[in-house]
Amino acid sequence: MASLKQRVRNLLGSWYPSCNSIAHISVCRMEVSQPQIEEVIDLLSKAMRYENSQHVYFDHFATYPSSGTFFIDPTVQSKMFLKQKMQRIVAEIEKVIKVDKANAPHLTIGRGLEKDHLGQMQVNAQFKSVDFDFRCASVLLRIFDAEKKRYFPLLEIPFGNEQPPNFETGQLRFNF
């Protein structure tokens, strides 16, 4: 991913927003107090025990022109898997605090780019095809350093790949 960001930097000939960011899929943004983050960590640690890891694949470049974002989009199956994980994570966090959630999973290469820069990348041969994958096996909480204007890792919570405890099976019925 760093090499893709470097290719964009070389094409543009200068620094651009997010060129130094580590590749990630944003799930949500929130402002929390210390007690709230401790509660979020506790809830996510318990909930992620029952989440399964999976390989995810990214196969094409795309843009969000309104925000000047250039990114790698996942395949349909990977997008479904990632959306499900994102919804599960947000549901746990929103037990503590409302969040600003991301709409669609993607790997950002650059954001805040000018429309002509997006156009340059869309026609450049270096950005015609991509084949990228990784094993999605955890969620990473990051903290924003306002002084440095960057996010830094706080805690990684792995998916436990455990089976949920068995409950008595029952039946639901409608009375007509």
Long-range contacts (C-beta under 8 A, 24 or more apart in sequence): 1-107, 1-109, 1-132, 4-72, 4-109, 4-130, 5-109, 5-110, 7-126, 7-127, 8-70, 8-109, 8-110, 8-121, 11-120, 11-121, 11-124, 11-126, 12-113, 12-117, 12-120, 16-110, 16-112, 16-113, 16-117, 17-110, 17-111, 17-112, 17-113, 18-108, 18-109, 18-110, 18-111, 18-112, 19-110, 20-150, 21-108, 21-150, 21-151, 23-107, 23-108, 24-107, 24-108, 24-140, 24-142, 25-82, 25-86, 25-102, 25-105, 25-106, 25-107, 26-102, 26-108, 27-85, 27-86, 27-89, 27-90, 27-101, 27-102, 27-139, 28-86, 28-89, 28-90, 28-93, 28-99, 28-100, 28-101, 28-102, 29-99, 29-100, 30-93, 30-97, 30-98, 30-99, 30-100, 31-97, 32-96, 32-97, 36-96, 36-97, 37-141, 37-154, 39-96, 40-92, 40-93, 40-96, 40-97, 40-141, 41-141, 41-155, 41-157, 43-92, 43-93, 43-95, 43-96, 44-89, 44-92, 44-93, 44-139, 44-141, 44-157, 45-157, 47-88, 47-89, 47-92, 48-138, 48-139, 48-157, 48-158, 48-159, 48-160, 49-159, 49-160, 49-162, 50-160, 50-162, 50-163, 50-164, 51-85, 51-88, 51-159, 51-160, 51-161, 52-159, 52-161, 53-135, 53-136, 53-137, 53-159, 53-161, 54-81, 54-135, 54-136, 55-133, 55-134, 55-135, 55-136, 56-81, 56-82, 56-133, 56-134, 56-135, 56-136, 57-131, 57-132, 57-133, 58-107, 58-130, 58-131, 58-132, 58-133, 59-130, 59-131, 59-132, 60-129, 60-130, 61-109, 61-121, 61-122, 61-127, 61-128, 61-130, 62-106, 63-118, 63-121, 63-122, 65-115, 65-118, 67-111, 67-112, 68-110, 68-111, 68-112, 68-113, 68-114, 68-115, 68-117, 68-118, 69-108, 69-110, 69-111, 69-112, 69-113, 70-108, 70-109, 70-110, 70-111, 70-113, 70-117, 70-118, 70-121, 70-127, 71-106, 71-107, 71-108, 71-109, 72-106, 72-107, 72-109, 72-130, 72-132, 73-106, 74-105, 74-106, 78-105, 79-104, 79-105, 81-136, 82-136, 85-136, 85-139, 89-139, 107-132
